[in-house]
């Protein structure tokens, strides 16, 4: 988390929206073999329940149940050039949106893992234009093979540490110019968050 309080937010809807829009994060845990990280798609179930799955063979899987872990969700980020500032006698910076979620992890039951998989498919198929792929198109052999190879988890969120570093130190006219600049540079996602975020 960035140390400047200007870049923080207590807006729960904003934090949930970041997790929902990104739907992918990194799960960190210190194991007996040292620190490890896993990358996983994730969905929110209420404000304090983040669910994800990973391969049973992942180095974290056997250590997560009952452990206190950290998840990071990284939103859009990008370079900010002084060419967009009123005063060019400065240095570039990097703007970004990110959220750290800390809490205790519980292994999901098979029924809850099944629900999670269907929810993941429904969520992401719904973001693609056209006729969606359905889980029922998988044969029982393929589906059960997948199911046997993964484990589902729920992180019960106890702490949230957000950073929304989106050029809040600049005046509104300058921020609009920066957003237009990063958008023209090919970073529409970061520009969107700059325009939406209210410091």
C-alpha positions as a LaTeX table, in Angstrom:
\begin{tabular}{lrrr}
\hline
Residue & $x$ (\AA) & $y$ (\AA) & $z$ (\AA) \\
\hline
Unk1 & 0.00 & 0.00 & 0.00 \\
Unk2 & 1.29 & 3.48 & $-0.87$ \\
Unk3 & 2.13 & 5.46 & 2.30 \\
Unk4 & 0.35 & 8.64 & 1.14 \\
Unk5 & $-3.20$ & 8.69 & 2.65 \\
Unk6 & $-4.38$ & 10.73 & $-0.35$ \\
Unk7 & $-4.24$ & 7.51 & $-2.37$ \\
Unk8 & $-6.45$ & 5.45 & $-0.05$ \\
Unk9 & $-10.18$ & 4.89 & $-0.01$ \\
Unk10 & $-12.67$ & 3.46 & 2.46 \\
Unk11 & $-15.36$ & 3.23 & $-0.22$ \\
Unk12 & $-16.36$ & $-0.45$ & $-0.04$ \\
Unk13 & $-18.26$ & $-0.28$ & $-3.34$ \\
Unk14 & $-15.14$ & 1.06 & $-5.07$ \\
Unk15 & $-12.99$ & $-1.74$ & $-3.63$ \\
Unk16 & $-15.53$ & $-4.40$ & $-4.58$ \\
Unk17 & $-15.73$ & $-2.94$ & $-8.09$ \\
Unk18 & $-11.97$ & $-3.21$ & $-8.53$ \\
Unk19 & $-11.99$ & $-6.88$ & $-7.51$ \\
Unk20 & $-15.03$ & $-7.54$ & $-9.69$ \\
Unk21 & $-13.59$ & $-5.81$ & $-12.76$ \\
Unk22 & $-10.17$ & $-7.46$ & $-12.49$ \\
Unk23 & $-11.34$ & $-10.86$ & $-11.17$ \\
Unk24 & $-7.76$ & $-12.10$ & $-10.98$ \\
Unk25 & $-5.23$ & $-11.87$ & $-8.21$ \\
Unk26 & $-2.08$ & $-13.18$ & $-6.58$ \\
Unk27 & $-2.27$ & $-15.27$ & $-3.43$ \\
Unk28 & 0.80 & $-14.98$ & $-1.18$ \\
Unk29 & 1.74 & $-17.27$ & 1.69 \\
Unk30 & 4.89 & $-18.10$ & 3.60 \\
Unk31 & 5.22 & $-21.89$ & 3.56 \\
Unk32 & 7.74 & $-24.22$ & 5.22 \\
Unk33 & 9.52 & $-24.15$ & 1.85 \\
Unk34 & 9.66 & $-20.34$ & 1.84 \\
Unk35 & 7.42 & $-17.60$ & 0.40 \\
Unk36 & 5.19 & $-18.66$ & $-2.48$ \\
Unk37 & 2.65 & $-16.98$ & $-4.75$ \\
Unk38 & $-0.14$ & $-18.37$ & $-6.92$ \\
Unk39 & $-2.08$ & $-16.53$ & $-9.62$ \\
Unk40 & $-5.79$ & $-17.27$ & $-9.70$ \\
Unk41 & $-9.13$ & $-16.07$ & $-11.05$ \\
Unk42 & $-11.34$ & $-14.97$ & $-8.17$ \\
Unk43 & $-14.87$ & $-13.87$ & $-7.44$ \\
Unk44 & $-16.42$ & $-12.03$ & $-4.51$ \\
Unk45 & $-19.28$ & $-13.51$ & $-2.49$ \\
Unk46 & $-20.39$ & $-10.59$ & $-0.36$ \\
Unk47 & $-17.88$ & $-8.02$ & 0.86 \\
Unk48 & $-15.74$ & $-10.33$ & 3.01 \\
Unk49 & $-15.50$ & $-13.55$ & 1.00 \\
Unk50 & $-13.09$ & $-13.94$ & $-1.92$ \\
Unk51 & $-13.19$ & $-17.35$ & $-3.60$ \\
Unk52 & $-10.64$ & $-18.86$ & $-5.95$ \\
Unk53 & $-9.26$ & $-22.19$ & $-7.08$ \\
Unk54 & $-5.88$ & $-23.54$ & $-8.01$ \\
Unk55 & $-4.25$ & $-26.77$ & $-9.10$ \\
Unk56 & $-3.92$ & $-29.40$ & $-6.39$ \\
Unk57 & $-0.26$ & $-29.66$ & $-7.36$ \\
Unk58 & 0.37 & $-25.94$ & $-6.72$ \\
Unk59 & 3.02 & $-25.32$ & $-4.05$ \\
Unk60 & 0.49 & $-23.36$ & $-1.97$ \\
Unk61 & $-2.46$ & $-25.76$ & $-2.06$ \\
Unk62 & $-1.45$ & $-28.03$ & 0.83 \\
Unk63 & $-0.63$ & $-25.07$ & 3.09 \\
Unk64 & $-3.60$ & $-22.71$ & 2.57 \\
Unk65 & $-6.43$ & $-24.26$ & 4.60 \\
Unk66 & $-6.52$ & $-22.43$ & 7.95 \\
Unk67 & $-3.59$ & $-20.14$ & 7.07 \\
Unk68 & $-3.51$ & $-16.35$ & 7.10 \\
Unk69 & $-2.77$ & $-15.24$ & 3.55 \\
Unk70 & $-2.50$ & $-12.10$ & 1.43 \\
Unk71 & $-4.22$ & $-11.54$ & $-1.90$ \\
Unk72 & $-3.30$ & $-8.66$ & $-4.17$ \\
Unk73 & $-5.57$ & $-7.47$ & $-6.96$ \\
Unk74 & $-3.88$ & $-5.18$ & $-9.46$ \\
Unk75 & $-6.01$ & $-2.87$ & $-11.53$ \\
Unk76 & $-4.79$ & $-0.77$ & $-14.45$ \\
Unk77 & $-1.45$ & 0.97 & $-14.17$ \\
Unk78 & 0.75 & 3.07 & $-16.39$ \\
Unk79 & 3.42 & 5.64 & $-16.99$ \\
Unk80 & 2.52 & 9.31 & $-16.52$ \\
Unk81 & 4.62 & 11.76 & $-18.51$ \\
Unk82 & 5.45 & 15.31 & $-17.36$ \\
Unk83 & 4.45 & 16.43 & $-20.87$ \\
Unk84 & 0.86 & 16.41 & $-19.54$ \\
Unk85 & 1.65 & 18.65 & $-16.54$ \\
Unk86 & 1.35 & 22.42 & $-16.26$ \\
Unk87 & 4.94 & 22.51 & $-15.00$ \\
Unk88 & 7.32 & 20.26 & $-16.94$ \\
Unk89 & 10.15 & 20.91 & $-14.47$ \\
Unk90 & 9.48 & 17.68 & $-12.58$ \\
Unk91 & 9.82 & 13.92 & $-13.10$ \\
Unk92 & 7.58 & 11.15 & $-14.49$ \\
Unk93 & 5.56 & 8.88 & $-12.22$ \\
Unk94 & 3.49 & 5.69 & $-12.37$ \\
Unk95 & $-0.22$ & 5.69 & $-11.57$ \\
Unk96 & $-2.10$ & 2.55 & $-10.56$ \\
Unk97 & $-5.00$ & 0.98 & $-8.71$ \\
Unk98 & $-4.28$ & $-1.95$ & $-6.39$ \\
Unk99 & $-5.81$ & $-3.68$ & $-3.41$ \\
Unk100 & $-4.30$ & $-5.91$ & $-0.73$ \\
Unk101 & $-6.69$ & $-8.28$ & 1.04 \\
Unk102 & $-5.57$ & $-10.17$ & 4.12 \\
Unk103 & $-7.42$ & $-12.86$ & 6.01 \\
Unk104 & $-7.84$ & $-16.50$ & 6.91 \\
Unk105 & $-8.27$ & $-19.09$ & 4.17 \\
Unk106 & $-10.68$ & $-22.01$ & 4.27 \\
Unk107 & $-10.86$ & $-24.88$ & 1.83 \\
Unk108 & $-14.17$ & $-25.06$ & $-0.06$ \\
Unk109 & $-16.38$ & $-28.12$ & 0.04 \\
Unk110 & $-16.83$ & $-29.95$ & $-3.25$ \\
Unk111 & $-20.34$ & $-28.46$ & $-3.58$ \\
Unk112 & $-19.03$ & $-24.92$ & $-3.08$ \\
Unk113 & $-16.17$ & $-25.54$ & $-5.52$ \\
Unk114 & $-18.69$ & $-26.75$ & $-8.09$ \\
Unk115 & $-20.71$ & $-23.57$ & $-7.55$ \\
Unk116 & $-17.57$ & $-21.44$ & $-7.90$ \\
Unk117 & $-16.62$ & $-23.08$ & $-11.20$ \\
Unk118 & $-20.07$ & $-22.48$ & $-12.65$ \\
Unk119 & $-20.06$ & $-18.88$ & $-11.39$ \\
Unk120 & $-16.63$ & $-18.29$ & $-12.96$ \\
Unk121 & $-17.84$ & $-19.63$ & $-16.29$ \\
Unk122 & $-21.06$ & $-17.60$ & $-16.19$ \\
Unk123 & $-19.21$ & $-14.42$ & $-15.19$ \\
Unk124 & $-16.52$ & $-14.55$ & $-17.84$ \\
Unk125 & $-18.62$ & $-15.98$ & $-20.66$ \\
Unk126 & $-20.98$ & $-13.05$ & $-19.98$ \\
Unk127 & $-18.17$ & $-10.62$ & $-20.77$ \\
Unk128 & $-17.67$ & $-12.00$ & $-24.28$ \\
Unk129 & $-20.02$ & $-11.13$ & $-27.13$ \\
Unk130 & $-21.93$ & $-13.93$ & $-28.79$ \\
Unk131 & $-23.36$ & $-17.23$ & $-27.70$ \\
Unk132 & $-21.71$ & $-18.35$ & $-24.45$ \\
Unk133 & $-19.94$ & $-21.63$ & $-23.91$ \\
Unk134 & $-21.75$ & $-23.75$ & $-21.32$ \\
Unk135 & $-20.24$ & $-26.09$ & $-18.74$ \\
Unk136 & $-22.68$ & $-28.75$ & $-19.96$ \\
Unk137 & $-20.65$ & $-28.89$ & $-23.19$ \\
Unk138 & $-17.88$ & $-30.65$ & $-21.24$ \\
Unk139 & $-18.19$ & $-34.41$ & $-21.06$ \\
Unk140 & $-18.41$ & $-36.02$ & $-17.63$ \\
Unk141 & $-14.90$ & $-37.42$ & $-18.16$ \\
Unk142 & $-13.41$ & $-33.99$ & $-18.92$ \\
Unk143 & $-15.33$ & $-32.19$ & $-16.13$ \\
Unk144 & $-14.53$ & $-34.76$ & $-13.45$ \\
Unk145 & $-10.88$ & $-34.79$ & $-14.54$ \\
Unk146 & $-10.71$ & $-31.02$ & $-14.11$ \\
Unk147 & $-12.52$ & $-31.20$ & $-10.79$ \\
Unk148 & $-10.11$ & $-33.81$ & $-9.40$ \\
Unk149 & $-7.14$ & $-31.63$ & $-10.35$ \\
Unk150 & $-8.13$ & $-28.44$ & $-8.50$ \\
Unk151 & $-8.92$ & $-27.21$ & $-5.00$ \\
Unk152 & $-11.19$ & $-24.30$ & $-4.10$ \\
Unk153 & $-10.62$ & $-21.78$ & $-1.32$ \\
Unk154 & $-12.30$ & $-18.85$ & 0.39 \\
Unk155 & $-10.38$ & $-15.97$ & 1.94 \\
Unk156 & $-12.36$ & $-14.31$ & 4.73 \\
Unk157 & $-11.24$ & $-10.71$ & 4.39 \\
Unk158 & $-10.14$ & $-9.15$ & 7.69 \\
Unk159 & $-8.01$ & $-6.29$ & 6.37 \\
Unk160 & $-8.09$ & $-4.19$ & 3.20 \\
Unk161 & $-5.24$ & $-1.97$ & 2.08 \\
Unk162 & $-6.13$ & $-0.11$ & $-1.14$ \\
Unk163 & $-4.01$ & 2.20 & $-3.24$ \\
Unk164 & $-5.59$ & 4.42 & $-5.88$ \\
Unk165 & $-2.68$ & 6.55 & $-7.08$ \\
Unk166 & $-4.39$ & 8.40 & $-9.89$ \\
Unk167 & $-2.73$ & 11.83 & $-10.08$ \\
Unk168 & $-4.86$ & 13.23 & $-7.23$ \\
Unk169 & $-2.15$ & 15.79 & $-6.45$ \\
Unk170 & $-2.94$ & 17.58 & $-9.71$ \\
Unk171 & $-5.75$ & 20.07 & $-10.30$ \\
Unk172 & $-8.89$ & 18.94 & $-12.17$ \\
Unk173 & $-7.84$ & 20.46 & $-15.53$ \\
Unk174 & $-4.43$ & 18.85 & $-15.30$ \\
Unk175 & $-5.91$ & 15.48 & $-14.27$ \\
Unk176 & $-8.24$ & 15.58 & $-17.29$ \\
Unk177 & $-5.22$ & 16.23 & $-19.54$ \\
Unk178 & $-3.29$ & 13.36 & $-17.91$ \\
Unk179 & $-6.25$ & 11.00 & $-18.38$ \\
Unk180 & $-6.53$ & 12.02 & $-22.04$ \\
Unk181 & $-2.79$ & 11.50 & $-22.43$ \\
Unk182 & $-2.68$ & 8.01 & $-20.95$ \\
Unk183 & $-5.77$ & 7.06 & $-22.98$ \\
Unk184 & $-4.16$ & 8.25 & $-26.22$ \\
Unk185 & $-1.06$ & 6.30 & $-25.22$ \\
Unk186 & $-3.23$ & 3.17 & $-25.23$ \\
Unk187 & $-4.22$ & 2.87 & $-21.58$ \\
Unk188 & $-7.99$ & 3.39 & $-21.55$ \\
Unk189 & $-8.38$ & 1.37 & $-18.34$ \\
Unk190 & $-6.17$ & 3.70 & $-16.31$ \\
Unk191 & $-7.84$ & 6.77 & $-17.86$ \\
Unk192 & $-11.25$ & 5.35 & $-16.88$ \\
Unk193 & $-10.22$ & 4.97 & $-13.23$ \\
Unk194 & $-8.70$ & 8.48 & $-13.19$ \\
Unk195 & $-12.01$ & 9.91 & $-14.38$ \\
Unk196 & $-14.14$ & 7.80 & $-12.06$ \\
Unk197 & $-12.16$ & 8.08 & $-8.87$ \\
Unk198 & $-13.09$ & 10.86 & $-6.50$ \\
Unk199 & $-10.33$ & 11.72 & $-4.05$ \\
\hline
\end{tabular}
